[in-house]
């Protein structure tokens, strides 16, 4: 069984979220870390999936893509406007209770 989550933080989430998650031992990268600001949503979702990373976003376009049965490594969608600390707490909790296998082609709403 595959355990743990690797995260891909979309550009509409403050990249400091990924920094703080890394400081807590969670495997997280941001679009900014990759130098890919402005890339298409389709490319971000495909790249995250290819990397085996769960996409973290507030962009509803990703929900539309997922509804069209596009396979992905998982999406965590923020329905609220969290401050950095709120995102970090929510994601840290999800990383503690979910596995990559749990997230495959699933969406979690926070």
N, C-alpha and C positions, 0 to 999 in steps of 0.2 A: 504494500500500500504506500502511496505517495503521501508524505506528511508535510505540514507547514505551507505557508503562503509566501509567494514572491509577488511584490506589488509594483505596478506601473502607474505612476501618478500623472494624470493628464494635465495639460497646461492650464486648465481652468481651476485647478487646485494650487494653492501656494506651494512652491517647491520646498519651503521650509518644513512642510509636513513630512516629506521623504527624508530630509536631514534628521529630524527628530526621531523618526521611526528607526533609522539606521543607528542612532545613538542608543537605542533600546535593543539593538541586536536583531532587528527585523530587516529582511532583505527587501529594500525599497529603492526604486530609482524614479526620477522625474523626467518628463519630456525635456526639461531644461538641461538636466545632467547629460542627456543624450545629444543635445544640440539640435533638437528637432522641433522647435517652436514653429507653429504655422503649418505643419504637415497636415494632411487630410485626416479626418476622423477614421475613414476606412483603413488608411495606412497604420494609424495608431492601434486600432483594434487588432489588425492582422499581426503587427509587430509584437504587441503584448502577448498574443496567443502563441506566436512562433517562439517567443522567449519563455513561455510557460508562466506568464505573469498575469495576475488579476488586475484589470483596469480599474482605477479609482477616478471617478468623474462626477460632475454635476450637469453634464451635457446630455440632453434628452435624445440627441441624434444617435447615441450609442444604444439606447433602448429600442429605437426604431430598427436599427440594424439587427439587433438580437431577435426582435420579433419576426424578422424575415428568415429565421432559422440559420443565421450565419453562426458557425461554430466559433467558440471563444473559450479562453481559459477562465472566464468569470468576470463579472462586473460588479463593483460595489458602487452604488449610486447614492449620492447625497441629496436628500430631499429638503434639507434645511441649510441655512447659511451658517455653517460652523466656523468658529475661529480656529486657528491652528491647533490649539490645545484640544478642542472638541474633536477634530478629525483624528488627532493622534490617539486619543482615548478610545474612540469608536473602532479604529482600525487595529489597535493593539488588542482589543477584546476579540475581534473577529479572527485575528491571526492566532489567538490562543485556543479558539474552539473549532475552527474550520480547517480542513485540509484542502490541498489542491484538487484532490478527487471530488470533494464535496462541491467545489465551486465550478467545475467543468460545465460549461453551457448554462450556468445559473446566474441569477442576479440577486444581490442582497441590497436592501434599501436601508439607509441609515438616516 
